[in-house]
Amino acid sequence: MVSLGCPKALVDSERILTKLRSDGYALSPGYQEADVVLVNTCGFLDSAKEESLAAIGEAIAENGRVIVTGCMGKDAETIRQRFPEVLAITGPAQYESVVGAVHEAAPIPPSAYLNLVPEGGLKLTPRHYSYVKISEGCNHRCSFCIIPSLRGDLVSRRPDAILREAEKLVAAGTKELLIISQDTSAYGVDLRHQAWPWKGGEVRAHMTDLAAALGTLGAWVRLHYVYPYPHVDQVIPLMAEGLVLPYLDIPFQHASPAVLRAMKRPANDLKVLERVKAWREICPDIAIRSSFVVGFPGETEQDFDYLLEWLDEAQLDRVGAFRFEPVQGAAANALPDAVPEEVKEERYARLMEKSAAISAAKLQAKVGRTVDVIVDVVDDEGGATGRSKADAPEIDGNVHLRDAPHLRPGDIASVLVEDADEHDLFGVPTA
């Protein structure tokens, strides 16, 4: 399995592998040993499509028997033109079609019933953290995005099914549940926030109810892809109580009202600042991460300066940025006043410089404090690398530990912070 793209695609890969394992297949460590190679593609940006095509080409060169799935599977014609020898192509979340194609390409081995599947399913992440996808698709029609055409409108999972999956993952060793979707705040809208039985009571198909229930399972709960709908305010007390990690991943995308309107995004930036301030009053340790697009068509220097000033006011803990890139099929491609590439680069550099300075000051303020850290990696020299509650895997910073030979991946340690740089903390376990 070659899995590309976002954590949502990674969950799709895990589900495919879990079903194949239950059918008797084993996961190969490399191309040469495999009877068939699955490539789960990303198709959101043109650069991601090129990466996907390169991965398909490598799989064909190394193995020759390749099945393609994922978001770029929607553009099957492009894949077929480049690689006519591909065995099968399916779109995103089409698990049955992928499994069927594997059955055809490499028939099920005998005595499949002897191959046991772990209770938590097969995972592509370390044992101690797991992504849990609570819905598919999206009801928004942002002008730069083609996710609805790739994955359709919002389809939420039943809350009891999500909780059963999460419970199994925790029982199998998961210490951190990363909740993902295209729009976590919209969870349950399509189910009319109906309630389902759970543990002698009920749980509604609603973000706040689901978050509260997940918080009782004994693992860290981290919320990703949260749009700032009004009911997000109800989640902040859960963070203050310790049921949910004090962490919000909110894709603001921009701050200038003119750019947000062109993006077809909510444009009340001042109210958002007021709410961020209120969240910090309720939960002072809350970490807010976001991503922004620079160089969107029509973005003026004034719009960009507005964004930088907004960041000064918002003081977001973690910030990522993307240079605008046309995506085939996106409405934004037809917008006038394209921003030159050199201007995009210059604005990107300025935004990242601004966010790094904010991050450095915030992390420096943690020196001398004691924080909880979940350990990801332990080295052979007594050191370890982990993450605080403010850090999601792979996208945020790390906490580098010395004198930690007693720790193991998945341990949650109390750490005295001794130093900091622009992105990471450095410390020592207190016990």
N, C-alpha and C positions, 0 to 999 in steps of 0.2 A: 504494500500500500504506500503510495506517495500522496500525502495529504497537503494541499496548498490552501492559502487564504486564511480566513478569520476563524476564531474559535467555534463559530456556528458550523462551519464546514468540518472542523475537527470532530464535533459531536456526531455529524453525519457519518464520518469515517468510522468512528467507534461503534455506531449502531450496525453499520454494514459488516464490520469485522465480527461483532458479537453474533450476528445471525449466521455468518459463514462458519464460525467456530462451532456453533450449535449443530450445524449440518455436517460437521466432521472435518472441516478444513483446518490447516495450521497456517500461521503467519510466518512467511519466509523472512530471514534477516537480510536478504539481498536479492538482486535481480537474477543471478545465475541459478539460485536454488528454486526459483519460483516457476510454477506451471503457468501462471498468468499474473500480470501486473495490473493493479487498479490505480488509476490516476484521478484523484478528486481535485477538480480544477477550480480556479477563481476566475470570474469574468467581469468584475466590477469596473476596473480601469483597463485601458489599452495596455499599459505596462504589465498588469496582472495577466492579461490574456497572453502576452508574449512569454511571460514566465511559464504559464501553463503549457503553451505549445512547445517550449523548450523542454519541459519535463516529459511531455509525451514523446518527443523525439528521442530523448535520452533513453526512455523505457523501451522504445522500439529498437534502438541500436543495441541495447544491452540484453534484451530478452526476446522481443519480437511479437509476443502475445499480450496485447494491451487492451484493456477496457477503460473507457473514459466516462467519468460521471461529474456531477457538480455544476456550478453556475455556468461555466462556459459550454456545458453540454447543450444549452439552449441554442448555441451557434454551431450546430453539428455540421453544417455545410462547410464552414471555414476549416474545421478539423479534418473533414473528409478530403477536402481539396489538398491539404498539406500532407495528410497521412491516410491514404486510402486503405492501408492494411489494418487499421484499427478494427478490433473484433466487434465492438459494440459501443454506442454512445447513449448516455441517459442524462437527464437534467438533474437539478438539485433535489435532494430528499426523496428520490425515486428508489427506495431501498429494494423493493421487490424486483424491479427491473434489473438492478445491478446483480443481485443474488442469482436471478434467473440466467443472466448472461454468463456468470461464473460457472453455474451448473452445466451450461452448454459447452463452454470452453474447456473445462476441466471437470468431468463428471465426478460426483460425490464418491469418495473412497469407501470401501467396505467397512462395516462395523462402526458406522458413525456414532452409534449410541454409546460407544466407549469413550468418546472424547467429551470431557466435562467442560462446561463454561463456568468461569468464576461467578459468584453470586452478584457482584456488581457489574458484570459484563466485561468485555475487553476494553482497555484504555490505552490511549496514546500519550497520556500525560503521566508524570510521576504518581506513585500510589497515593501520596498524601493530599493531592488536590484534584478536583474534578469539575468539569464544566457541565452545567445542567441547563438544557435548552427548554424554555417554558412555552415558546410559541414559534410559529413560522410566519413569514410574510410580513407585510407592512401596509397600513392604510394611508400613509402619507404619500404625497406626490411632489417631493422636492425636485426642483428643476435639474439638479446635477446628478440625480440618482436613478438607476434602473432596477433597483431591488424588486419593486412590485412586479415588473415584467419578468424577472428571473424566478422569483419565489412566490408571487401571488399576493393576495390580500392577507390580512391577519387571520391566523388560525391558531387559537390557544389550546393548550393541552388541559385536561381536567386536573384540578389541583390535587386530588387524591392520588392520581397517577404520578404526578411530579414528586409528591411527598414520599410515595413508596419507593421511587427510584432513588431519591436522596437518602432515605433511610438505609437502603441496601448499600449505597456507596459508603456511608459512614460506618456501617457494620463491617465493610471490607477494608477499612483503614483510611478513608478520606478524612482529612482534618479541615479542609477548606472547600466550600461549595461556591463556585463562581456562576452566578445566575446570568444567563445570556438569552438574547432574542434580538429581533430587529428593533423592537420598541417595548422595553420592559414595562414602562408606565401604562401602556395600552392593554396589558395582559387582562384577559377576561371580558373585554368589551364585546367580542363576538358571541360570548356565552351568556351575555346579559348579567354578568357577575352572579351567576347561579351558585348555590351552595351544594356541596357534596358531603356525604358522611365521612368522618375521619376520627378514629380513636375515641369512639363514644360520643362525639360531638359533630360539628359541621365546620367546614372551611369554605369560604367564598372564593370564586375565581376572580380575585382582585389582588393587585400587587401588595397592598399593605397587609391583607389577611394572610397571603401566601408567605410573605417575608416573616411575619410573626410566627407562623407555624414552623417554617424552616429553622427559625432561631431556637426552637426547643429541641433540636436533634443532636446538639452537642458538638457542632462544628462551626468554624467561622463561616459567615454568610456574606458574600461580596456581591453587590448589585452593579451590573454593567448596562450600558445603553439605555439610560434613564432620561426620558424627555421630561422637562420641568413642568408637568401638569400640576394643577393645584393640589391634588391629593398626595403628591410627593412630600408635602409638608408633614403628612401624618406618619411618614416613615422615620423622620428625624428623632422623635422620642424613642423609637425602638433602638436606634443607635445609642442614644444616651443611656438606655437601660442595659445595653450590652447584648441584646438579642441579635442585632445585625451589626456588621462592621461599620465604623464611622467613615464610610467611603462612598462617594457617588461619582459615577462615570456618566457625565452629561455631555452629549455632542452639541455644543452651542453653535459651532461652525463659523459664526461671525458675531459682531456686535453692532455694526452700522445698520440702522433701520433700512436704508436704501438697498444695501446688499442683501439683507435678510429677506426683504420683499422680493427681490429678483430670484432668490433661492427658493421662494415660496415656503419660508420658515416663519415661525412666530417672531415678532419684531419688537416686543416690549422689553427692551434691554434694561431700562431703569427699574422696572418692577422686579426683574430677575436679581439685580443688585440688592434690592431691599430684602428679598427672600433669602439670598445667600447670607446676608448679615443676620437675619433672624435665625437661620439654621445654626450659625456659629454661636449664637447666644444660648440656644438649647443644647447644642453638642459642640463644645469648644474644640474638641480634637478632630472634628470632621475634616476629611481630606477630599477635595473636589478636583477631579481630573477632567479635562476636556480636550477636544480637537478642533482645529480651525482651518479654514480654507483661505489661502491667500492667492491673489491674482484672479479672482472670479471676474467674469466679463462685466465691464462697467465699473469695477472697483477703482475709485479715484484715490489720490494721495490723501485727500481729506477723510475718505472712508477708512483707509488704513490707519491713519493717525488716531481716528476715533476708536478703532479696535485696540491700539496700544494704550490709550488713555483708560479705556474700559478695563483692560487687564491690570493696570495700575490700581484701579479701584477694587476690582474683584479679588486680586491676590490669590488666584487659583494655585493649588499645590502642585499639580502636574499638568503640563500642556504639551500636546503634540500638534504638528502643523503639516499641511499638505499643500503643495503647489497645485492650483487648479489644472485639471487634465480633462480634455473632452472625452466623453464616454459615448460610444456608438449607441444611438437611440435615446440619449438624454435631451430634454428640452433646452437645457442651457447652451447647447451647441449653436442654437440659432440666435442667441442673444448678441447684440452689437457690442462694439467697443472692447474687443479682446485685449487683454493685457499682454504686452511683450514679455518674452521669456526672461530677458535680463532683468526686467522690473519685478517679475515674480521671484526670481532668485534673491534680489536685493531685499525685498519685503520679507521673504522667508527668513533670511539671515537676521534681520532686525527683530522679528517676532521671537525667534529662538533665543536671541541674546537677551531680550526682555524677560522671557519666561525663565531662563537659566538664572538670571539675577534674583528673581522672586523666589525661585526654588532654593537657591543657595542661602538666602536670608532666613527662610522658613526652617530649613534643615539645621542651620547654625543655632537657631533658638532651641533646638532639641538637645544640644550638647549639655551633658550633666543630668539629663532626665533618664529614667528607666522605662523602656518600652518592651512590649511583647513582640517576639520575632518567631516566625515559623521557618524552620531550617529547610533549605532546598538541597544544598550540596555540602558535603564534608570532604576536606582534602586530606592528604597523607601527612601533613605537617602540623596538625593540631588546629587548623583554621576551619572556618565554615562560612557559607554565604546563605543568607536568608532574606526574608522580607518582613517589614512591619505591617501593621494593619492598614497603613496608608499606601501600600504597594501591591499592585496586582502583578502576577507573573508575566515576564517578558516585555511588558509595556512601561512599567514604572521603575523605580530605583531598587537598590539592594541594601542590605545591612551586612557589612563584612565583619566577621568575628575573629578575634584571636583567643588563644587559650581555651579552645572548645573541643578537645579530643573526645569528651564524654558524650557529645551530641550526635544524633542520627537524623537523617532526612525525615521530616514529618514531626520532629519534636517542636514544641512551642516553649521557647526559653525567655526568661526575663533578662534583659540586656541593658547594661549601663552604656549610654552613648558617650563616647570619648572625643569624636571628631566628625566632621562633615565636609563634603564638597558640594558641587552644584547639584548633584543627583543622588548621591549615596551617603549612608551613615556608616560609622566605624565604631565598634564597641567590644565589650567583653561580657560574657555571661556572669550573672551575679551569684549563681549557684551551680 
